[in-house]
C-alpha cells in the first residue's frame, strides 16, 4: 500500500511533507525535553 502511494506522481511531495513533519516533530520533542530538564533543575 505504501509503495503504491510513493510510486504515484505525488510521491516526491508526500515524501517531502512526511520528512518535514518528522523533522518538526523531532525538533519539538527535543525542545520540550530540554525545557523539561531545565525546569527540573
Biopython code that builds the backbone (N, CA, C, O; Angstrom):
import numpy as np
from Bio.PDB.StructureBuilder import StructureBuilder

atoms = [
    (1, "UNK", "N", (0.839, -1.203, 0.000)),
    (1, "UNK", "CA", (0.000, 0.000, 0.000)),
    (1, "UNK", "C", (0.877, 1.258, 0.000)),
    (1, "UNK", "O", (0.636, 2.185, -0.773)),
    (2, "UNK", "N", (1.897, 1.285, 0.872)),
    (2, "UNK", "CA", (2.785, 2.445, 0.919)),
    (2, "UNK", "C", (3.543, 2.595, -0.392)),
    (2, "UNK", "O", (3.757, 3.711, -0.864)),
    (3, "UNK", "N", (3.951, 1.472, -0.982)),
    (3, "UNK", "CA", (4.688, 1.535, -2.247)),
    (3, "UNK", "C", (3.814, 2.132, -3.339)),
    (3, "UNK", "O", (4.302, 2.891, -4.176)),
    (4, "UNK", "N", (2.533, 1.801, -3.341)),
    (4, "UNK", "CA", (1.621, 2.363, -4.343)),
    (4, "UNK", "C", (1.520, 3.872, -4.180)),
    (4, "UNK", "O", (1.488, 4.606, -5.168)),
    (5, "UNK", "N", (1.469, 4.335, -2.935)),
    (5, "UNK", "CA", (1.373, 5.770, -2.666)),
    (5, "UNK", "C", (2.646, 6.480, -3.131)),
    (5, "UNK", "O", (2.582, 7.532, -3.767)),
    (6, "UNK", "N", (3.806, 5.892, -2.805)),
    (6, "UNK", "CA", (5.071, 6.554, -3.128)),
    (6, "UNK", "C", (5.432, 6.433, -4.603)),
    (6, "UNK", "O", (6.300, 7.161, -5.085)),
    (7, "UNK", "N", (4.783, 5.529, -5.325)),
    (7, "UNK", "CA", (5.064, 5.393, -6.757)),
    (7, "UNK", "C", (4.148, 6.298, -7.574)),
    (7, "UNK", "O", (4.281, 6.386, -8.795)),
    (8, "UNK", "N", (3.225, 6.965, -6.904)),
    (8, "UNK", "CA", (2.307, 7.873, -7.588)),
    (8, "UNK", "C", (3.014, 9.195, -7.898)),
    (8, "UNK", "O", (4.075, 9.467, -7.335)),
    (9, "UNK", "N", (2.446, 10.020, -8.781)),
    (9, "UNK", "CA", (3.056, 11.320, -9.123)),
    (9, "UNK", "C", (3.244, 12.232, -7.911)),
    (9, "UNK", "O", (4.087, 13.128, -7.936)),
    (10, "UNK", "N", (2.466, 12.009, -6.856)),
    (10, "UNK", "CA", (2.565, 12.857, -5.669)),
    (10, "UNK", "C", (3.643, 12.365, -4.706)),
    (10, "UNK", "O", (3.783, 12.886, -3.600)),
    (11, "UNK", "N", (4.407, 11.350, -5.143)),
    (11, "UNK", "CA", (5.384, 10.718, -4.251)),
    (11, "UNK", "C", (6.358, 11.735, -3.670)),
    (11, "UNK", "O", (6.538, 11.797, -2.453)),
    (12, "UNK", "N", (6.993, 12.539, -4.536)),
    (12, "UNK", "CA", (8.000, 13.487, -4.049)),
    (12, "UNK", "C", (7.384, 14.465, -3.058)),
    (12, "UNK", "O", (7.984, 14.753, -2.023)),
    (13, "UNK", "N", (6.212, 14.971, -3.357)),
    (13, "UNK", "CA", (5.545, 15.914, -2.459)),
    (13, "UNK", "C", (5.179, 15.258, -1.144)),
    (13, "UNK", "O", (5.347, 15.854, -0.080)),
    (14, "UNK", "N", (4.676, 14.024, -1.210)),
    (14, "UNK", "CA", (4.281, 13.317, 0.007)),
    (14, "UNK", "C", (5.505, 13.006, 0.863)),
    (14, "UNK", "O", (5.470, 13.169, 2.083)),
    (15, "UNK", "N", (6.586, 12.559, 0.224)),
    (15, "UNK", "CA", (7.813, 12.244, 0.966)),
    (15, "UNK", "C", (8.374, 13.496, 1.616)),
    (15, "UNK", "O", (8.808, 13.460, 2.767)),
    (16, "UNK", "N", (8.368, 14.615, 0.879)),
    (16, "UNK", "CA", (8.875, 15.874, 1.425)),
    (16, "UNK", "C", (8.026, 16.308, 2.613)),
    (16, "UNK", "O", (8.557, 16.747, 3.633)),
    (17, "UNK", "N", (6.708, 16.186, 2.483)),
    (17, "UNK", "CA", (5.795, 16.568, 3.564)),
    (17, "UNK", "C", (6.040, 15.710, 4.802)),
    (17, "UNK", "O", (6.115, 16.229, 5.916)),
    (18, "UNK", "N", (6.165, 14.396, 4.605)),
    (18, "UNK", "CA", (6.409, 13.486, 5.733)),
    (18, "UNK", "C", (7.751, 13.802, 6.379)),
    (18, "UNK", "O", (7.880, 13.766, 7.603)),
    (19, "UNK", "N", (8.755, 14.113, 5.550)),
    (19, "UNK", "CA", (10.081, 14.434, 6.078)),
    (19, "UNK", "C", (10.014, 15.686, 6.943)),
    (19, "UNK", "O", (10.583, 15.719, 8.034)),
    (20, "UNK", "N", (9.320, 16.718, 6.460)),
    (20, "UNK", "CA", (9.188, 17.965, 7.220)),
    (20, "UNK", "C", (8.441, 17.713, 8.525)),
    (20, "UNK", "O", (8.828, 18.230, 9.573)),
    (21, "UNK", "N", (7.375, 16.922, 8.465)),
    (21, "UNK", "CA", (6.601, 16.614, 9.676)),
    (21, "UNK", "C", (7.477, 15.888, 10.693)),
    (21, "UNK", "O", (7.445, 16.197, 11.884)),
    (22, "UNK", "N", (8.262, 14.918, 10.213)),
    (22, "UNK", "CA", (9.144, 14.162, 11.120)),
    (22, "UNK", "C", (10.180, 15.089, 11.753)),
    (22, "UNK", "O", (10.453, 14.989, 12.949)),
    (23, "UNK", "N", (10.757, 15.988, 10.957)),
    (23, "UNK", "CA", (11.771, 16.916, 11.475)),
    (23, "UNK", "C", (11.148, 17.848, 12.510)),
    (23, "UNK", "O", (11.720, 18.062, 13.578)),
    (24, "UNK", "N", (9.982, 18.400, 12.197)),
    (24, "UNK", "CA", (9.321, 19.307, 13.143)),
    (24, "UNK", "C", (8.960, 18.577, 14.426)),
    (24, "UNK", "O", (9.099, 19.130, 15.517)),
    (25, "UNK", "N", (8.495, 17.336, 14.302)),
    (25, "UNK", "CA", (8.135, 16.551, 15.488)),
    (25, "UNK", "C", (9.384, 16.286, 16.324)),
    (25, "UNK", "O", (9.348, 16.379, 17.551)),
    (26, "UNK", "N", (10.488, 15.957, 15.656)),
    (26, "UNK", "CA", (11.739, 15.702, 16.370)),
    (26, "UNK", "C", (12.238, 16.954, 17.074)),
    (26, "UNK", "O", (12.661, 16.892, 18.229)),
    (27, "UNK", "N", (12.192, 18.093, 16.386)),
    (27, "UNK", "CA", (12.631, 19.349, 16.999)),
    (27, "UNK", "C", (11.737, 19.703, 18.176)),
    (27, "UNK", "O", (12.225, 20.121, 19.226)),
    (28, "UNK", "N", (10.449, 19.541, 18.010)),
    (28, "UNK", "CA", (9.507, 19.848, 19.093)),
    (28, "UNK", "C", (9.768, 18.968, 20.301)),
    (28, "UNK", "O", (9.762, 19.444, 21.436)),
    (29, "UNK", "N", (9.998, 17.679, 20.059)),
    (29, "UNK", "CA", (10.266, 16.759, 21.168)),
    (29, "UNK", "C", (11.581, 17.126, 21.849)),
    (29, "UNK", "O", (11.674, 17.096, 23.076)),
    (30, "UNK", "N", (12.591, 17.471, 21.063)),
    (30, "UNK", "CA", (13.887, 17.845, 21.632)),
    (30, "UNK", "C", (13.786, 19.117, 22.459)),
    (30, "UNK", "O", (14.340, 19.188, 23.556)),
    (31, "UNK", "N", (13.080, 20.125, 21.944)),
    (31, "UNK", "CA", (12.937, 21.384, 22.682)),
    (31, "UNK", "C", (12.156, 21.174, 23.969)),
    (31, "UNK", "O", (12.525, 21.711, 25.013)),
    (32, "UNK", "N", (11.080, 20.398, 23.905)),
    (32, "UNK", "CA", (10.280, 20.151, 25.108)),
    (32, "UNK", "C", (11.097, 19.364, 26.125)),
    (32, "UNK", "O", (10.969, 19.590, 27.328)),
    (33, "UNK", "N", (11.936, 18.442, 25.654)),
    (33, "UNK", "CA", (12.784, 17.664, 26.567)),
    (33, "UNK", "C", (13.802, 18.583, 27.240)),
    (33, "UNK", "O", (14.066, 18.450, 28.435)),
    (34, "UNK", "N", (14.374, 19.519, 26.470)),
    (34, "UNK", "CA", (15.343, 20.466, 27.041)),
    (34, "UNK", "C", (14.656, 21.348, 28.077)),
    (34, "UNK", "O", (15.194, 21.564, 29.163)),
    (35, "UNK", "N", (13.480, 21.854, 27.752)),
    (35, "UNK", "CA", (12.741, 22.696, 28.705)),
    (35, "UNK", "C", (12.401, 21.902, 29.962)),
    (35, "UNK", "O", (12.465, 22.429, 31.072)),
    (36, "UNK", "N", (12.040, 20.637, 29.784)),
    (36, "UNK", "CA", (11.681, 19.791, 30.927)),
    (36, "UNK", "C", (12.891, 19.608, 31.838)),
    (36, "UNK", "O", (12.758, 19.634, 33.061)),
    (37, "UNK", "N", (14.073, 19.422, 31.243)),
    (37, "UNK", "CA", (15.290, 19.262, 32.046)),
    (37, "UNK", "C", (15.608, 20.558, 32.795)),
    (37, "UNK", "O", (15.978, 20.528, 33.968)),
    (38, "UNK", "N", (15.465, 21.682, 32.116)),
    (38, "UNK", "CA", (15.771, 22.980, 32.748)),
    (38, "UNK", "C", (14.843, 23.229, 33.935)),
    (38, "UNK", "O", (15.285, 23.673, 34.995)),
    (39, "UNK", "N", (13.559, 22.941, 33.752)),
    (39, "UNK", "CA", (12.604, 23.203, 34.837)),
    (39, "UNK", "C", (12.816, 22.226, 35.991)),
    (39, "UNK", "O", (12.516, 22.550, 37.140)),
    (40, "UNK", "N", (13.331, 21.034, 35.693)),
    (40, "UNK", "CA", (13.565, 20.059, 36.764)),
    (40, "UNK", "C", (14.735, 20.481, 37.642)),
    (40, "UNK", "O", (14.753, 20.184, 38.836)),
    (41, "UNK", "N", (15.708, 21.171, 37.059)),
    (41, "UNK", "CA", (16.858, 21.644, 37.849)),
    (41, "UNK", "C", (16.390, 22.792, 38.737)),
    (41, "UNK", "O", (17.185, 23.351, 39.492)),
]
sb = StructureBuilder()
sb.init_structure("model")
sb.init_model(0)
sb.init_chain("A")
sb.init_seg("    ")
for serial, (resi, resn, name, xyz) in enumerate(atoms, 1):
    if name == "N":
        sb.init_residue(resn, " ", resi, " ")
    sb.init_atom(name, np.array(xyz, "f"), 0.0, 1.0, " ", f" {name:<3s}", serial, name[0])
structure = sb.get_structure()
